[in-house]
Amino acid sequence: MTSKHYVGVDIGGTNIRIVIANEDELLVKAFSKTVKQGPPESVANQIRNLIHRGMDEIGITDEDIAGIGTSSAGPFVGGKSLAPPNICGDENNDWTVIPYLQLLEKYFGPGKKYELENDCVSAVKAEHLFGAGKGHQNVVYITISTGVGSGIISNGVLMEGKGKNAGHLGHTIVDKDGYRCSCGQKGCIETILSGKYLPRRAKDAGLEVENAKELFELYKKGNEIAQKVIQETIEYLGVLFINAINTTDTEVIIAGGSVFLNNLEILKPAVEKYMIENSMVVLSEGVDLVTPQLGEYVGSLAGLSLVIPTNWIASWVEREPWKDGIKKEIEMSLEESMEYSKE
């Protein structure tokens, strides 16, 4: 009897990746640029082809696949379709909704496990099982990068919501008259903290910078405007983390993303100090602020963590098979990934 295999899918605005694993190892990765033209079904078709390419590489069939877990930028529609702004509405398409899980089930058949979660929600699941959240029942993952994303584990259960859109802490409104966010709201905390908006805030304060990196470099050099903008950023990071604690009563906050991790020595101690001085002690005392442990492996594990069997987890925690690497990696051109047909 052939052992079960599970697929993890990572849908990004630039690339799509799939990983196929069995209980012992991560067997194959196939990846390509993300399709953004044709009918909305093109994304699901591309993922089907990438999975089939990986399956052919290791000599398995549809019957050997027991589940497919997908990590993607949201929002989602009805928990089954995608509406990510970094794919929908691209200059090459007029998509508003991308059908997804319903097509995977059509392609690969019923009776398998199909899961879809926001990329930060699936990341908190992976970190909870295998990384910085291991051993905790209440975990919040927050990433400060181009945007501000988050995911929540409460009493050991992944928070999903009615349409799998729960946990959007980055779209908590903190300034009703603030910048218009890409989500359509005004004054989201993402418009204050994210790498996309930090340069805009600096320019509005009178400092010409092109990106967050330049802003932090000027901060280190003692530039007064940069110092003011970063100090305000620290305070709003503290507000975000305090709000996360007050909302979830978490044990640990895992803070990641390029803006936070690339400036860790500046942000982490200052934010911890702000939280101590401004939070409700009965809730915040004993809460750890930590960084992610899975690093480069989180993309491979995020989707897989949604579908792998419970009885695999203890073995994976002990062996950490992802650290042995993926046996085979296959890069496909966009054209190949759209035209590939199963052998």
C-alpha positions in Angstrom: 0.0 0.0 0.0 1.4 3.4 -1.0 1.9 5.8 1.9 -0.1 8.9 2.0 1.2 12.1 0.5 0.1 15.7 1.3 0.5 18.9 -0.7 1.3 22.4 0.6 0.5 25.3 -1.7 1.8 28.8 -1.3 0.1 31.4 -3.4 1.9 34.7 -3.6 1.5 37.8 -5.8 4.8 37.0 -7.5 5.3 33.2 -7.3 3.3 30.1 -6.7 5.0 27.1 -5.0 3.8 23.6 -4.2 5.5 21.0 -2.0 4.7 17.3 -1.7 5.6 15.4 1.4 5.1 12.0 2.9 5.6 11.1 6.5 9.3 10.8 6.2 10.4 13.8 4.1 9.6 16.7 1.8 9.9 15.0 -1.6 9.5 17.7 -4.2 8.9 21.4 -4.8 7.6 22.9 -8.0 7.2 26.6 -8.6 6.5 29.2 -11.2 5.6 32.9 -11.6 2.0 33.5 -10.7 -0.4 33.6 -13.6 -2.4 36.8 -13.9 -4.1 36.6 -17.2 -6.8 34.5 -18.9 -10.0 33.4 -17.1 -10.1 33.5 -13.2 -9.8 29.7 -13.3 -6.2 30.1 -14.5 -4.8 30.2 -11.0 -6.3 26.8 -10.0 -5.3 25.4 -13.4 -1.7 26.4 -12.8 -1.6 24.9 -9.3 -3.1 21.6 -10.7 -0.3 21.5 -13.3 2.4 22.3 -10.7 1.1 19.5 -8.5 0.9 17.1 -11.4 4.5 18.0 -12.4 5.6 17.2 -8.8 3.6 14.0 -8.7 5.1 12.8 -12.0 8.6 13.5 -10.7 8.2 11.2 -7.7 5.9 8.6 -9.5 2.6 9.0 -7.6 -1.0 9.4 -8.8 -4.0 11.4 -7.7 -5.0 8.4 -5.6 -1.9 8.8 -3.5 -2.7 12.4 -2.5 -4.7 12.6 0.7 -4.9 16.3 1.2 -4.0 19.8 -0.2 -3.5 22.7 2.1 -3.2 26.2 0.7 -1.6 29.3 2.2 -2.6 32.5 0.3 -3.0 36.2 0.7 -6.7 37.1 1.4 -9.3 38.1 1.6 -11.4 35.0 0.8 -15.0 34.7 -0.5 -17.1 32.0 1.2 -14.0 30.3 2.5 -13.4 28.7 -0.9 -12.6 31.5 -3.4 -9.7 34.0 -3.5 -9.8 37.8 -3.9 -6.2 38.9 -3.2 -5.6 42.4 -4.4 -2.0 41.5 -5.4 -3.5 39.1 -8.1 -7.0 40.3 -8.8 -7.3 43.5 -10.8 -3.7 43.3 -12.2 -3.2 45.2 -15.4 -3.6 42.0 -17.3 -7.0 40.9 -15.8 -10.3 42.1 -14.5 -10.7 39.4 -12.0 -12.6 40.1 -8.7 -13.0 36.6 -7.4 -10.8 33.5 -8.2 -12.6 30.2 -7.8 -10.3 27.8 -6.0 -11.1 25.0 -3.6 -14.2 24.0 -5.6 -11.9 23.5 -8.6 -9.2 21.6 -6.7 -11.9 19.1 -5.6 -13.1 18.8 -9.1 -9.6 18.2 -10.4 -8.3 15.8 -7.6 -11.6 14.3 -6.5 -13.7 14.1 -3.3 -12.7 12.4 -0.2 -9.5 14.3 0.3 -8.7 17.0 2.8 -8.8 20.5 1.2 -7.9 23.5 3.4 -7.4 27.2 2.6 -6.1 29.8 5.0 -4.6 33.3 4.9 -0.8 33.2 4.7 -0.3 34.6 8.2 -3.0 32.2 9.6 -1.2 29.2 8.1 2.1 30.6 9.3 0.8 30.8 12.9 -0.4 27.1 12.5 3.1 26.1 11.3 4.9 28.1 14.1 2.5 26.7 16.6 3.2 23.1 15.6 6.9 23.3 14.8 8.4 26.7 15.7 8.3 29.5 18.2 4.7 28.7 19.3 5.5 25.1 20.1 4.1 24.1 23.5 1.7 27.0 23.8 -2.1 26.9 23.4 -2.5 30.6 22.8 -0.4 32.2 20.1 -0.6 35.3 18.0 1.6 35.7 14.9 2.1 39.2 13.5 4.2 40.1 10.5 5.3 43.6 9.8 6.4 43.7 6.2 5.0 45.3 3.0 1.7 44.9 4.8 0.7 43.9 8.4 -0.7 40.4 8.7 -1.6 38.2 11.6 -3.0 34.8 12.6 -4.4 33.6 16.0 -4.4 30.3 17.8 -6.8 30.3 20.7 -6.9 27.4 23.2 -5.1 25.3 20.6 -7.6 26.1 17.9 -6.9 28.1 14.7 -9.2 31.1 14.6 -10.9 31.2 11.2 -14.2 33.2 11.2 -17.3 32.8 9.0 -15.3 33.2 5.7 -11.8 32.3 6.9 -10.9 36.0 7.2 -10.5 36.2 11.0 -7.4 37.7 12.6 -6.9 40.8 10.4 -5.2 42.8 13.2 -3.4 44.9 10.6 -6.7 46.3 9.5 -7.6 47.4 13.0 -8.6 51.1 12.6 -6.6 53.4 14.8 -7.1 56.7 13.0 -10.5 57.3 11.5 -9.1 60.2 9.4 -5.9 58.5 8.5 -4.5 57.3 5.2 -6.7 55.2 2.9 -5.6 51.6 3.2 -5.4 49.2 0.2 -8.2 47.3 1.9 -10.5 50.3 1.3 -10.7 51.4 5.0 -9.2 54.6 6.4 -6.7 54.6 9.2 -5.8 50.9 9.5 -2.7 50.3 11.6 -1.1 48.9 8.5 -1.0 52.4 7.1 1.3 53.4 10.0 3.5 50.4 10.4 4.0 48.7 7.1 6.9 49.0 4.7 4.6 50.3 2.1 3.5 53.3 4.2 6.6 54.1 6.3 8.2 56.2 3.4 4.9 58.1 2.9 4.8 59.0 6.6 8.4 60.1 6.4 7.7 62.3 3.4 4.7 63.8 5.0 7.0 64.7 7.9 9.4 66.4 5.5 11.9 63.6 4.9 12.5 62.2 1.4 13.1 58.5 1.5 12.3 55.8 -0.9 11.8 52.8 1.4 11.8 51.7 5.1 15.5 50.7 4.9 16.6 54.3 4.1 14.4 55.6 6.9 16.0 53.3 9.5 19.4 54.2 8.2 18.7 57.9 8.8 17.3 57.0 12.3 20.6 55.4 13.2 22.5 58.5 12.0 20.4 60.7 14.4 18.2 62.4 11.8 15.6 64.2 13.9 12.7 63.6 11.5 13.6 59.9 11.2 13.8 59.7 15.0 10.4 61.1 15.3 8.8 58.8 12.7 10.4 55.7 14.1 9.5 56.6 17.7 5.9 57.0 16.6 6.2 53.6 14.8 7.5 52.0 18.0 4.5 53.4 19.9 2.0 52.1 17.4 3.7 48.7 17.3 3.2 48.6 21.0 -0.5 49.6 20.5 -0.9 46.7 18.0 0.7 44.1 20.3 -1.2 45.4 23.4 -4.5 45.2 21.4 -3.6 41.7 20.3 -3.1 40.7 24.0 -6.3 42.4 25.1 -8.3 40.7 22.4 -6.9 37.2 22.6 -5.4 36.8 26.1 -2.4 35.2 24.4 0.6 33.6 25.9 3.1 34.5 23.2 3.3 37.0 20.3 5.5 35.9 17.4 6.6 39.0 15.5 8.1 38.7 12.1 8.3 40.3 8.7 11.1 42.2 7.0 10.4 45.6 8.7 10.5 44.1 12.2 13.3 41.5 11.7 15.6 43.8 9.8 15.5 46.3 12.6 15.1 44.0 15.5 17.8 45.7 17.7 15.9 49.0 17.5 12.3 47.8 17.6 12.1 44.8 19.9 13.5 46.3 23.2 11.7 49.6 22.6 8.4 47.9 21.9 8.7 45.7 25.0 9.4 48.7 27.1 6.3 50.5 25.7 4.1 47.4 26.3 5.3 47.2 30.0 4.6 50.8 30.6 1.2 51.1 28.8 -0.6 47.7 28.9 -3.1 46.2 31.3 -0.7 44.2 33.5 -3.1 41.5 34.5 -3.3 40.5 30.8 0.2 41.3 29.5 2.4 40.0 32.4 4.2 36.9 31.3 3.4 37.3 27.6 6.6 36.6 25.6 7.4 38.7 22.5 9.5 36.4 20.3 10.6 36.0 16.7 9.7 33.2 14.2 11.8 30.0 14.3 10.9 28.5 11.0 12.5 31.2 8.8 12.9 30.0 5.2 11.0 26.8 6.0 7.7 28.5 6.8 6.6 28.7 3.2 6.9 25.0 2.8 5.3 24.1 6.1 2.5 26.6 6.1 0.2 24.8 3.7 1.3 21.4 4.8 0.5 22.2 8.4 -3.1 22.6 7.5 -3.6 19.1 6.3 -1.0 16.6 7.6 -2.3 14.0 10.0 -2.1 14.6 13.7 -0.2 11.4 14.2 2.7 12.8 12.0 3.2 15.8 14.2 5.2 14.3 17.1 7.6 12.7 14.6 8.1 15.9 12.6 8.7 17.9 15.8 11.4 15.4 16.8 13.0 14.9 13.4 12.4 18.3 11.7 12.5 16.7 8.2 12.3 20.1 6.5 15.9 20.9 7.7 17.1 18.1 5.4 15.9 20.1 2.5 13.6 19.1 -0.3 14.9 16.2 -2.4 14.0 17.8 -5.7 13.1 21.3 -6.8 11.6 22.1 -10.2 11.3 25.6 -11.6 8.8 25.9 -14.4 8.3 28.9 -16.7 4.9 30.5 -16.6 4.1 29.0 -20.0 5.2 25.5 -18.9 3.1 25.7 -15.8 0.0 26.6 -17.8 0.5 24.0 -20.5 1.8 21.0 -18.5 -0.5 17.9 -18.7 -0.2 14.9 -16.5 1.7 12.0 -18.0 
